[in-house]
Amino acid sequence: MERTSVILLWVAFLLYGAAFAVFLYHLFSKRESMNRLGLLIAAGGWAAQTVALILRGVAAGHAPVVGAYESLAVAAWAIVTVYLLLEWRTGVKAVGLYVMPAVCIFLGLAWFNYDAPSALLPVLKSDLVVLHVTVILISVGCFFVAGGAGLIYLIEETQLKRRHTVPVIGRLPSLATLDRLIYHAILFGLPFLTMGMVAGVIRAERWGVKHWYIDATPILSVVVWALYVAFVYGHMRAGWRGRRASYFALAGLIVLLFIRFVAEPYLGDFHTYGG
């Protein structure tokens, strides 16, 4: 079963790479069918990865959200899930050019940290832990898409201000469309982040984790949560849009990446068990 899971994850990786190639071709051509083809290929990769994660969970006997391999693979899955939902909901194109290679990098890092399925440590045997990790990863998917839209916004805006723009800029989503995508992705992800943080606090208190509130991960999580709350408030009350919204989206994403790849493995005390 684990072997099948591994094979399917490789299939997903290859399909995501193929989807990126198709999206790239779509950007330089005027064939709208290429974008639809890219979405179908990406959806095929998502389906393969979904089955792979289910099989991994069955083989391990628990939700596949523990350790570097599983958490990175699920994070990649969450990013693709949010991207496909927002693409279907808003029809925004070109974000796949950012999402697909980023997802391939996540899966590559997951492979680098591969370990065989194993039983949960006693401290992880809790529905609250599963809820905490799952909703946090969903929020990461939302914020990752928002960060990608913010990056494209800044690139496109810079090009449009120049007299000689790159021809493909005209085929990217409008600035207004990207601005809406940033807002909706953050607005959708913020409740999941909030829920995940609350679940983490409850679990830490019930387990009696000492001084959890001075650990790097919770502190930085509060920082990124406050950042997104400030953005939503500013968007609603002060009309924060455009370049400012893009900077918020990118800043939040940078902090999240720092948490995952620096704070958790090197600066934290209790987010390191299980990988």
Summary of the structure (lengths in Angstrom):
residues: 275
radius of gyration: 19.1
end to end distance: 22.1
largest distance: 61.9
contacts: 936
relative contact order: 0.11
helix: 81%
strand: 0%
